[in-house]
């Protein structure tokens, strides 16, 4: 609906956080995130896919990373600073990160079944 789209664009231009999740795809172990969303579902990946770099976002932004039901390997290489590597096993588990300069630091993780 045009009114909803207009509201989303206006909120994005004002820098307001959107209330819903954004879908992102892995390309070369990397996802691109928007500074106006805080929940990102990684989609269209294989069980052998690895995420180790996040591009975009804004300073101090917190984001949650969700999978789509296929195991997603997240590694502490690239610009991700994790306590240890993680595999998101299903769509109910998540990783919470916060941007600090050019790196994303783990705040929390939750394995749900």
C-alpha positions as MATLAB code, in Angstrom:
seq = 'XXXXXXXXXXXXXXXXXXXXXXXXXXXXXXXXXXXXXXXXXXXXXXXXXXXXXXXXXXXXXXXXXXXXXXXXXXXXXXXXXXXXXXXXXXXXXXXXXXXXXXXXXXXXXXXXX';
ca = [
       0.000    0.000    0.000;
       1.342    3.425   -1.007;
       0.663    5.080    2.353;
       2.631    2.406    4.228;
       5.519    2.661    1.760;
       5.544    6.455    2.082;
       5.673    6.161    5.878;
       8.571    3.690    5.699;
      10.557    5.932    3.347;
       9.917    8.996    5.511;
      11.005    7.105    8.639;
      14.136    5.886    6.860;
      15.028    9.424    5.801;
      14.546   10.629    9.374;
      16.759    7.824   10.697;
      13.982    6.119   12.652;
      14.309    2.400   13.338;
      11.823    0.288   11.426;
       9.649   -2.046   13.474;
       9.913   -5.063   11.173;
      12.775   -7.226    9.987;
      14.783   -6.847    6.817;
      15.805   -9.794    4.638;
      19.459   -9.904    3.601;
      21.512  -12.332    1.516;
      25.096  -13.463    2.018;
      27.526  -12.559   -0.729;
      31.222  -13.437   -0.277;
      30.640  -14.171    3.450;
      29.168  -10.665    3.846;
      25.800   -9.079    4.510;
      24.871   -5.418    4.110;
      22.717   -3.864    6.843;
      20.707   -0.671    6.953;
      21.031    1.911    9.719;
      17.216    2.085    9.977;
      16.470   -1.531   10.877;
      17.565   -3.665   13.792;
      16.350   -7.154   12.877;
      17.912   -8.940    9.910;
      16.859  -12.372    8.641;
      19.515  -13.951    6.432;
      17.783  -15.733    3.536;
      18.558  -17.835    0.455;
      21.769  -19.440    1.726;
      23.172  -22.980    1.790;
      24.058  -24.941    4.940;
      27.728  -24.479    3.976;
      27.420  -20.660    3.906;
      29.539  -18.614    6.282;
      28.915  -15.101    7.588;
      31.979  -13.246    8.859;
      31.540   -9.635    7.734;
      28.811   -7.016    8.081;
      28.877   -3.814    6.051;
      26.764   -0.765    6.826;
      24.900    0.265    9.921;
      25.629    3.202   12.185;
      27.816    3.713   15.250;
      26.386    2.012   18.384;
      23.553    0.397   16.382;
      22.401   -2.939   17.778;
      21.172   -5.594   15.373;
      19.825   -9.107   15.698;
      20.766  -11.723   13.118;
      18.317  -14.563   12.426;
      18.538  -17.485   10.027;
      15.811  -18.899    7.814;
      15.752  -22.442    9.188;
      18.943  -23.730    7.540;
      22.065  -23.892    9.716;
      24.042  -20.644    9.328;
      27.706  -20.552   10.341;
      28.862  -17.257   11.852;
      32.605  -16.882   12.334;
      34.643  -14.428   14.389;
      36.837  -13.508   11.461;
      36.210  -10.526    9.191;
      34.811   -7.666   11.274;
      32.798   -9.781   13.737;
      34.079   -9.889   17.308;
      32.398  -12.941   18.856;
      33.256  -14.873   22.024;
      33.379  -17.954   19.772;
      32.099  -19.070   16.385;
      28.358  -19.743   16.295;
      25.945  -21.756   14.209;
      22.372  -20.537   14.096;
      20.545  -23.853   13.785;
      17.000  -22.628   13.119;
      14.834  -19.567   12.599;
      14.261  -19.176   16.359;
      17.889  -18.608   17.391;
      19.623  -15.237   17.138;
      22.817  -13.280   17.572;
      22.757   -9.708   18.949;
      25.602   -7.419   17.833;
      26.555   -3.781   18.370;
      28.628   -1.666   15.996;
      31.780   -0.041   17.374;
      33.792    1.741   14.728;
      34.306   -0.697   11.883;
      33.606   -3.869   13.891;
      30.480   -5.598   15.217;
      30.792   -6.861   18.812;
      28.716   -9.686   20.239;
      26.280   -8.519   22.906;
      24.298  -11.720   23.318;
      23.329  -14.968   21.634;
      20.359  -17.261   22.102;
      19.955  -20.824   20.897;
      16.260  -21.670   20.755;
      14.626  -24.850   19.543;
];
